[in-house]
Amino acid sequence: MAAICALGLMSGTSMDGIDLAMLRTDGEAIVERGPSLVVPYDAAFRRRLAEGLETAKAIRKREERPAELAQLERDITGRHADAIDLLLRNGAREWGKPQIVGFHGQTVLHRPAQALTVQLGDGKWLAQCTGLPVVYDMRANDMVHGGQGAPLVPAYHMALARSLPAEELVKFPIVFVNIGGISNITFVPETGDPVAFDTGPGNTLIDQWVSSRGGIPYDAGGAIASEGGVVRDIVDLYLDNPFFDLSGPKSLDRNDFTLDNAAGLELADGARTLAAVSAEAILRSTEHLPSSPRLWIVCGGGRKNPHIVGDLRAGAEKLGADVIVAEDAGLNGDSTEAEACSRSPGITCHAAAASMPLRRVRPTFWKVERPPELVCTPISSRVSAWNSAASNCQAPARRFRPSSNWRLVIAFSAVLKPAPPSGRYDSSPSVGDS
């Protein structure tokens, strides 16, 4: 089938910013990886997100937005719209205009045992202000149909594995490791379906530790940890958590692991010890894989922490495996998840499978009509207007005109399935709705 140009938006559990990536895909193969961009959140907004996590603990139904969460969702959506505008203004439009957007949103609550996951982000509003169809609430709809809602990237990891240089391809099975706030893996065999699940805390405990003890948002380059040592008893205490004895599928909330076990450690020792926890939690995942990996490819912000990667490499070598970071394989370790969010709309448009192992569900179809011409301005110039009137995108005008032949039949299969009764999917933008 003909490839489409898709744009993916990802704001992960590290809560450090928005990753954007464009992709040409036919829904199965990666035809071409395109421009990408990282738009960091400022410190004040990161604090608002952290407060939002606490507020979200009171949510019992996915649609609930208690206290300040409704305003936070509006601001998150506005920042994503602004990020799209920035990417396109920085030359991405010359590579190709996005035909569809995959919008992840910001996870504030994830309780798979209760089939409850909440990502803040208004896809309908984002569609109104870009003139582009938007696929969103992917995790929630995976849960509605019996999934864990995480991870959502295994099908994309499998496609990446098939595209690696020949010298890497001989090292199947391959494991892709994404170290964000929470770490997850995708085990890709030479033949057959991948296996994927969350492995444990990634950067989140380290970030919380250096923020609460040192007043900085994260341990850049592992500089703080380099001054400390691993406290073995604390590592063992974390790894004694029953989560590590569970086989997949399994997934975690950002708050499932806390700093309680590390209380009393000195700043540097805590940072180094928590880096060891992250690495050893990933290595523990081999207990639940069909066979031992031969190659680990590390993506996400955690690949920039030399202590996590070093500990992972040392442990993998004992198992006869190599560890490389994404860039060593010709990939972009910052944009992998955003690229996966790009591929999800491509999967949607071409009725291919999105998650692994596949749940054999008959697809349901929607038509996406060509959206009307919309009049919008970059979000940064009218944040206050958005806050007071979410549905009004008014002058000074910037016009987004979708392709005149826009008409798609969208098949939601595997991760992307029919919306639940509350219906937070609306891929067809319309100017009067909010």
Buried (B, 14 or more C-beta within 10 A) or exposed (E): EEBBBBBBBBBBBBBBBBBBBBBBBBBBBBBEBBBBBBBEBEEEBBBBBBBBBEBBEEBEEBEEBEEEBBEBBBBBBBBBBBBBBBBBEEEBEEBBBBBBBBBBBBBBBBBBEEBBBBBBBBBBBBBBBBBBBBBBBBBBBBBBBEBBBBBBBBBBBBBBBEBBEEEBBEBBBBBBBBBBBBBBBBBBBEEEBBBBBBBBBBBBBBBBBBBEBBEEBBBEEBBBBBEBEBBEEBBEBBBEBEBBEEEBBBBBBBBBBEBEBBEEBBBBBBBBBBBBBBBBBBBBBBEBBEEEBBBBBBBBBBBBBBBBBBBBBEBBEEEEBBBBBBBBBEBBBBBBBBBBBBBBBBBBBBBBBBBBBEBEEEBEEBEBBBBEEBBBBBBEEBBEBBEEEBEEBEEEEBEBEBEEEBEBEBBBBBBBBBBBEEEBBBBBBEBEEE
